[in-house]
Amino acid sequence: MDRPVLEEAWKSEKDFKVRERILMVLELQDGLSSYKIGRQPKCLHFKVLYWKHRLQEEGLTGLHDKPRSGRPAKSLAEK
């Protein structure tokens, strides 16, 4: 995916996790290895490659979490 498209998506995305995933791909495009990117807290090199693959296969929508089964979590206010 083109860098300007990813940069624009990063600026406009509200979901922190998706922004983090876009940043991983941008760092790969900058020439950093998945191992270097994976040294960041809460980030493993195989996850970097996983999100890169999802982006290639599904586009930007692939960087969002897929729906999960089960009842949605309740907020503290609802409990």
N, CA, C and O atoms as CSV, one atom per row, in Angstrom:
chain,resi,resn,atom,element,x,y,z
A,1,MET,N,N,0.853,-1.173,0.000
A,1,MET,CA,C,0.000,0.000,0.000
A,1,MET,C,C,0.899,1.237,0.000
A,1,MET,O,O,1.962,1.252,0.621
A,2,ASP,N,N,0.457,2.252,-0.696
A,2,ASP,CA,C,1.248,3.480,-0.816
A,2,ASP,C,C,1.395,4.189,0.530
A,2,ASP,O,O,0.467,4.224,1.338
A,3,ARG,N,N,2.558,4.739,0.744
A,3,ARG,CA,C,2.854,5.444,1.989
A,3,ARG,C,C,1.903,6.618,2.250
A,3,ARG,O,O,1.411,6.749,3.370
A,4,PRO,N,N,1.622,7.486,1.246
A,4,PRO,CA,C,0.701,8.602,1.526
A,4,PRO,C,C,-0.681,8.128,1.992
A,4,PRO,O,O,-1.308,8.772,2.833
A,5,VAL,N,N,-1.145,7.021,1.451
A,5,VAL,CA,C,-2.449,6.479,1.859
A,5,VAL,C,C,-2.381,6.030,3.317
A,5,VAL,O,O,-3.288,6.308,4.101
A,6,LEU,N,N,-1.303,5.335,3.672
A,6,LEU,CA,C,-1.140,4.879,5.055
A,6,LEU,C,C,-0.993,6.052,6.021
A,6,LEU,O,O,-1.557,6.031,7.116
A,7,GLU,N,N,-0.246,7.061,5.624
A,7,GLU,CA,C,-0.071,8.228,6.496
A,7,GLU,C,C,-1.392,8.949,6.722
A,7,GLU,O,O,-1.680,9.387,7.835
A,8,GLU,N,N,-2.188,9.073,5.679
A,8,GLU,CA,C,-3.497,9.722,5.814
A,8,GLU,C,C,-4.412,8.887,6.703
A,8,GLU,O,O,-5.142,9.428,7.533
A,9,ALA,N,N,-4.369,7.567,6.528
A,9,ALA,CA,C,-5.181,6.682,7.368
A,9,ALA,C,C,-4.744,6.800,8.826
A,9,ALA,O,O,-5.582,6.806,9.728
A,10,TRP,N,N,-3.440,6.894,9.056
A,10,TRP,CA,C,-2.923,7.020,10.420
A,10,TRP,C,C,-3.433,8.309,11.070
A,10,TRP,O,O,-3.798,8.311,12.245
A,11,LYS,N,N,-3.458,9.403,10.304
A,11,LYS,CA,C,-3.916,10.694,10.839
A,11,LYS,C,C,-5.411,10.690,11.156
A,11,LYS,O,O,-5.842,11.297,12.137
A,12,SER,N,N,-6.195,10.011,10.333
A,12,SER,CA,C,-7.648,10.082,10.486
A,12,SER,C,C,-8.227,8.969,11.362
A,12,SER,O,O,-9.377,9.068,11.792
A,13,GLU,N,N,-7.471,7.933,11.631
A,13,GLU,CA,C,-7.975,6.794,12.414
A,13,GLU,C,C,-8.139,7.171,13.880
A,13,GLU,O,O,-7.267,7.811,14.468
A,14,LYS,N,N,-9.267,6.766,14.468
A,14,LYS,CA,C,-9.541,7.074,15.868
A,14,LYS,C,C,-9.146,5.921,16.805
A,14,LYS,O,O,-8.844,6.146,17.977
A,15,ASP,N,N,-9.149,4.706,16.289
A,15,ASP,CA,C,-8.831,3.523,17.092
A,15,ASP,C,C,-7.313,3.432,17.302
A,15,ASP,O,O,-6.547,3.319,16.345
A,16,PHE,N,N,-6.901,3.483,18.564
A,16,PHE,CA,C,-5.471,3.476,18.886
A,16,PHE,C,C,-4.771,2.221,18.374
A,16,PHE,O,O,-3.657,2.299,17.857
A,17,LYS,N,N,-5.419,1.063,18.515
A,17,LYS,CA,C,-4.793,-0.188,18.082
A,17,LYS,C,C,-4.545,-0.194,16.580
A,17,LYS,O,O,-3.506,-0.674,16.126
A,18,VAL,N,N,-5.484,0.334,15.810
A,18,VAL,CA,C,-5.328,0.379,14.352
A,18,VAL,C,C,-4.213,1.353,13.986
A,18,VAL,O,O,-3.413,1.080,13.091
A,19,ARG,N,N,-4.161,2.486,14.677
A,19,ARG,CA,C,-3.075,3.452,14.428
A,19,ARG,C,C,-1.714,2.810,14.699
A,19,ARG,O,O,-0.761,3.029,13.952
A,20,GLU,N,N,-1.629,2.027,15.756
A,20,GLU,CA,C,-0.393,1.333,16.108
A,20,GLU,C,C,-0.001,0.341,15.002
A,20,GLU,O,O,1.177,0.219,14.668
A,21,ARG,N,N,-0.972,-0.352,14.446
A,21,ARG,CA,C,-0.716,-1.324,13.379
A,21,ARG,C,C,-0.261,-0.631,12.096
A,21,ARG,O,O,0.628,-1.121,11.400
A,22,ILE,N,N,-0.871,0.501,11.789
A,22,ILE,CA,C,-0.446,1.275,10.610
A,22,ILE,C,C,0.994,1.730,10.801
A,22,ILE,O,O,1.795,1.677,9.868
A,23,LEU,N,N,1.318,2.174,11.999
A,23,LEU,CA,C,2.678,2.626,12.292
A,23,LEU,C,C,3.689,1.490,12.115
A,23,LEU,O,O,4.794,1.722,11.624
A,24,MET,N,N,3.326,0.271,12.509
A,24,MET,CA,C,4.205,-0.883,12.303
A,24,MET,C,C,4.536,-1.057,10.827
A,24,MET,O,O,5.694,-1.259,10.460
A,25,VAL,N,N,3.509,-0.976,9.984
A,25,VAL,CA,C,3.708,-1.157,8.545
A,25,VAL,C,C,4.557,-0.021,7.979
A,25,VAL,O,O,5.422,-0.256,7.135
A,26,LEU,N,N,4.318,1.199,8.435
A,26,LEU,CA,C,5.128,2.333,7.979
A,26,LEU,C,C,6.599,2.142,8.357
A,26,LEU,O,O,7.491,2.453,7.568
A,27,GLU,N,N,6.844,1.633,9.556
A,27,GLU,CA,C,8.221,1.391,9.976
A,27,GLU,C,C,8.870,0.296,9.132
A,27,GLU,O,O,10.064,0.371,8.842
A,28,LEU,N,N,8.099,-0.722,8.733
A,28,LEU,CA,C,8.619,-1.742,7.819
A,28,LEU,C,C,9.004,-1.114,6.488
A,28,LEU,O,O,10.044,-1.440,5.915
A,29,GLN,N,N,8.158,-0.210,5.999
A,29,GLN,CA,C,8.453,0.472,4.736
A,29,GLN,C,C,9.695,1.352,4.849
A,29,GLN,O,O,10.386,1.587,3.858
A,30,ASP,N,N,9.977,1.836,6.052
A,30,ASP,CA,C,11.179,2.648,6.279
A,30,ASP,C,C,12.446,1.796,6.316
A,30,ASP,O,O,13.556,2.327,6.358
A,31,GLY,N,N,12.278,0.483,6.302
A,31,GLY,CA,C,13.434,-0.405,6.280
A,31,GLY,C,C,13.781,-1.048,7.608
A,31,GLY,O,O,14.757,-1.792,7.695
A,32,LEU,N,N,12.993,-0.773,8.654
A,32,LEU,CA,C,13.240,-1.432,9.937
A,32,LEU,C,C,12.807,-2.892,9.843
A,32,LEU,O,O,11.840,-3.210,9.152
A,33,SER,N,N,13.508,-3.764,10.524
A,33,SER,CA,C,13.137,-5.178,10.519
A,33,SER,C,C,11.987,-5.408,11.499
A,33,SER,O,O,11.749,-4.604,12.400
A,34,SER,N,N,11.285,-6.516,11.306
A,34,SER,CA,C,10.193,-6.846,12.222
A,34,SER,C,C,10.737,-7.082,13.628
A,34,SER,O,O,10.036,-6.842,14.611
A,35,TYR,N,N,11.979,-7.549,13.731
A,35,TYR,CA,C,12.582,-7.762,15.051
A,35,TYR,C,C,12.844,-6.434,15.763
A,35,TYR,O,O,12.636,-6.325,16.971
A,36,LYS,N,N,13.300,-5.424,15.016
A,36,LYS,CA,C,13.535,-4.105,15.634
A,36,LYS,C,C,12.221,-3.482,16.073
A,36,LYS,O,O,12.121,-2.932,17.169
A,37,ILE,N,N,11.218,-3.569,15.218
A,37,ILE,CA,C,9.909,-3.018,15.564
A,37,ILE,C,C,9.339,-3.786,16.750
A,37,ILE,O,O,8.700,-3.202,17.625
A,38,GLY,N,N,9.571,-5.088,16.778
A,38,GLY,CA,C,9.064,-5.950,17.842
A,38,GLY,C,C,9.703,-5.728,19.196
A,38,GLY,O,O,9.222,-6.274,20.189
A,39,ARG,N,N,10.757,-4.956,19.273
A,39,ARG,CA,C,11.383,-4.646,20.563
A,39,ARG,C,C,10.564,-3.647,21.373
A,39,ARG,O,O,10.800,-3.472,22.568
A,40,GLN,N,N,9.615,-3.002,20.733
A,40,GLN,CA,C,8.778,-2.033,21.434
A,40,GLN,C,C,7.875,-2.775,22.424
A,40,GLN,O,O,7.537,-3.937,22.200
A,41,PRO,N,N,7.490,-2.120,23.501
A,41,PRO,CA,C,6.618,-2.779,24.477
A,41,PRO,C,C,5.323,-3.287,23.837
A,41,PRO,O,O,4.744,-2.630,22.971
A,42,LYS,N,N,4.891,-4.443,24.270
A,42,LYS,CA,C,3.636,-5.060,23.820
A,42,LYS,C,C,3.613,-5.319,22.317
A,42,LYS,O,O,2.551,-5.254,21.697
A,43,CYS,N,N,4.746,-5.606,21.735
A,43,CYS,CA,C,4.807,-5.824,20.293
A,43,CYS,C,C,5.843,-6.909,20.009
A,43,CYS,O,O,7.010,-6.756,20.368
A,44,LEU,N,N,5.434,-7.987,19.378
A,44,LEU,CA,C,6.349,-9.064,19.020
A,44,LEU,C,C,6.541,-9.080,17.513
A,44,LEU,O,O,5.645,-8.688,16.765
A,45,HIS,N,N,7.706,-9.531,17.067
A,45,HIS,CA,C,8.021,-9.454,15.638
A,45,HIS,C,C,7.029,-10.221,14.775
A,45,HIS,O,O,6.723,-9.785,13.665
A,46,PHE,N,N,6.517,-11.356,15.256
A,46,PHE,CA,C,5.571,-12.104,14.432
A,46,PHE,C,C,4.239,-11.374,14.300
A,46,PHE,O,O,3.526,-11.570,13.316
A,47,LYS,N,N,3.892,-10.537,15.272
A,47,LYS,CA,C,2.677,-9.724,15.157
A,47,LYS,C,C,2.844,-8.649,14.083
A,47,LYS,O,O,1.897,-8.333,13.363
A,48,VAL,N,N,4.045,-8.093,13.979
A,48,VAL,CA,C,4.327,-7.098,12.939
A,48,VAL,C,C,4.088,-7.732,11.572
A,48,VAL,O,O,3.433,-7.140,10.714
A,49,LEU,N,N,4.619,-8.937,11.373
A,49,LEU,CA,C,4.448,-9.631,10.093
A,49,LEU,C,C,2.989,-10.023,9.859
A,49,LEU,O,O,2.505,-10.001,8.728
A,50,TYR,N,N,2.293,-10.382,10.945
A,50,TYR,CA,C,0.874,-10.726,10.841
A,50,TYR,C,C,0.070,-9.545,10.304
A,50,TYR,O,O,-0.738,-9.713,9.391
A,51,TRP,N,N,0.283,-8.348,10.861
A,51,TRP,CA,C,-0.477,-7.170,10.431
A,51,TRP,C,C,-0.068,-6.719,9.039
A,51,TRP,O,O,-0.896,-6.209,8.285
A,52,LYS,N,N,1.192,-6.901,8.693
A,52,LYS,CA,C,1.637,-6.594,7.328
A,52,LYS,C,C,0.890,-7.485,6.336
A,52,LYS,O,O,0.412,-7.014,5.305
A,53,HIS,N,N,0.795,-8.766,6.655
A,53,HIS,CA,C,0.088,-9.711,5.785
A,53,HIS,C,C,-1.397,-9.363,5.696
A,53,HIS,O,O,-1.968,-9.377,4.605
A,54,ARG,N,N,-2.029,-9.051,6.829
A,54,ARG,CA,C,-3.453,-8.686,6.822
A,54,ARG,C,C,-3.696,-7.456,5.960
A,54,ARG,O,O,-4.694,-7.391,5.243
A,55,LEU,N,N,-2.791,-6.475,6.022
A,55,LEU,CA,C,-2.922,-5.273,5.200
A,55,LEU,C,C,-2.833,-5.636,3.724
A,55,LEU,O,O,-3.617,-5.138,2.915
A,56,GLN,N,N,-1.887,-6.496,3.367
A,56,GLN,CA,C,-1.721,-6.896,1.972
A,56,GLN,C,C,-2.936,-7.663,1.461
A,56,GLN,O,O,-3.344,-7.485,0.313
A,57,GLU,N,N,-3.509,-8.506,2.296
A,57,GLU,CA,C,-4.636,-9.346,1.887
A,57,GLU,C,C,-5.971,-8.598,1.885
A,57,GLU,O,O,-6.786,-8.791,0.983
A,58,GLU,N,N,-6.200,-7.746,2.890
A,58,GLU,CA,C,-7.524,-7.156,3.094
A,58,GLU,C,C,-7.559,-5.636,2.990
A,58,GLU,O,O,-8.635,-5.044,3.073
A,59,GLY,N,N,-6.421,-4.997,2.813
A,59,GLY,CA,C,-6.394,-3.541,2.774
A,59,GLY,C,C,-6.510,-2.968,4.178
A,59,GLY,O,O,-6.295,-3.672,5.165
A,60,LEU,N,N,-6.845,-1.701,4.262
A,60,LEU,CA,C,-6.912,-1.024,5.565
A,60,LEU,C,C,-7.940,-1.639,6.508
A,60,LEU,O,O,-7.752,-1.615,7.724
A,61,THR,N,N,-9.020,-2.189,5.967
A,61,THR,CA,C,-10.023,-2.809,6.841
A,61,THR,C,C,-9.452,-4.025,7.559
A,61,THR,O,O,-9.948,-4.404,8.620
A,62,GLY,N,N,-8.420,-4.639,6.996
A,62,GLY,CA,C,-7.788,-5.787,7.630
A,62,GLY,C,C,-7.051,-5.446,8.911
A,62,GLY,O,O,-6.735,-6.341,9.694
A,63,LEU,N,N,-6.772,-4.171,9.140
A,63,LEU,CA,C,-6.070,-3.759,10.351
A,63,LEU,C,C,-7.009,-3.568,11.539
A,63,LEU,O,O,-6.559,-3.374,12.668
A,64,HIS,N,N,-8.303,-3.623,11.282
A,64,HIS,CA,C,-9.289,-3.528,12.364
A,64,HIS,C,C,-9.527,-4.916,12.944
A,64,HIS,O,O,-9.360,-5.921,12.253
A,65,ASP,N,N,-9.916,-4.971,14.211
A,65,ASP,CA,C,-10.242,-6.248,14.836
A,65,ASP,C,C,-11.464,-6.847,14.162
A,65,ASP,O,O,-12.400,-6.136,13.794
A,66,LYS,N,N,-11.442,-8.167,14.007
A,66,LYS,CA,C,-12.607,-8.859,13.452
A,66,LYS,C,C,-13.629,-9.050,14.567
A,66,LYS,O,O,-13.265,-9.116,15.741
A,67,PRO,N,N,-14.911,-9.139,14.202
A,67,PRO,CA,C,-15.943,-9.351,15.222
A,67,PRO,C,C,-15.691,-10.652,15.988
A,67,PRO,O,O,-15.227,-11.639,15.418
A,68,ARG,N,N,-15.994,-10.639,17.249
A,68,ARG,CA,C,-15.812,-11.818,18.097
A,68,ARG,C,C,-17.165,-12.334,18.553
A,68,ARG,O,O,-18.140,-11.586,18.631
A,69,SER,N,N,-17.208,-13.603,18.849
A,69,SER,CA,C,-18.454,-14.183,19.329
A,69,SER,C,C,-18.627,-13.851,20.808
A,69,SER,O,O,-17.679,-13.473,21.496
A,70,GLY,N,N,-19.846,-14.001,21.267
A,70,GLY,CA,C,-20.118,-13.765,22.679
A,70,GLY,C,C,-20.771,-12.422,22.930
A,70,GLY,O,O,-20.906,-11.586,22.036
A,71,ARG,N,N,-21.165,-12.248,24.158
A,71,ARG,CA,C,-21.839,-11.027,24.565
A,71,ARG,C,C,-20.818,-9.902,24.690
A,71,ARG,O,O,-19.718,-10.120,25.198
A,72,PRO,N,N,-21.171,-8.695,24.232
A,72,PRO,CA,C,-20.254,-7.554,24.375
A,72,PRO,C,C,-19.988,-7.244,25.848
A,72,PRO,O,O,-20.855,-7.465,26.694
A,73,ALA,N,N,-18.828,-6.749,26.147
A,73,ALA,CA,C,-18.476,-6.383,27.518
A,73,ALA,C,C,-19.310,-5.191,27.972
A,73,ALA,O,O,-19.669,-4.327,27.172
A,74,LYS,N,N,-19.609,-5.157,29.259
A,74,LYS,CA,C,-20.347,-4.030,29.830
A,74,LYS,C,C,-19.354,-3.032,30.393
A,74,LYS,O,O,-18.294,-3.404,30.897
A,75,SER,N,N,-19.710,-1.769,30.299
A,75,SER,CA,C,-18.860,-0.740,30.896
A,75,SER,C,C,-19.075,-0.735,32.407
A,75,SER,O,O,-20.044,-1.314,32.900
A,76,LEU,N,N,-18.197,-0.100,33.124
A,76,LEU,CA,C,-18.330,-0.028,34.580
A,76,LEU,C,C,-19.611,0.671,34.998
A,76,LEU,O,O,-20.181,0.347,36.040
A,77,ALA,N,N,-20.069,1.624,34.203
A,77,ALA,CA,C,-21.291,2.360,34.529
A,77,ALA,C,C,-22.518,1.452,34.447
A,77,ALA,O,O,-23.497,1.669,35.161
A,78,GLU,N,N,-22.470,0.439,33.582
A,78,GLU,CA,C,-23.614,-0.455,33.407
A,78,GLU,C,C,-23.682,-1.532,34.481
A,78,GLU,O,O,-24.742,-2.125,34.682
A,79,LYS,N,N,-22.586,-1.798,35.175
A,79,LYS,CA,C,-22.544,-2.898,36.161
A,79,LYS,C,C,-23.197,-2.554,37.453
A,79,LYS,O,O,-23.234,-3.380,38.365
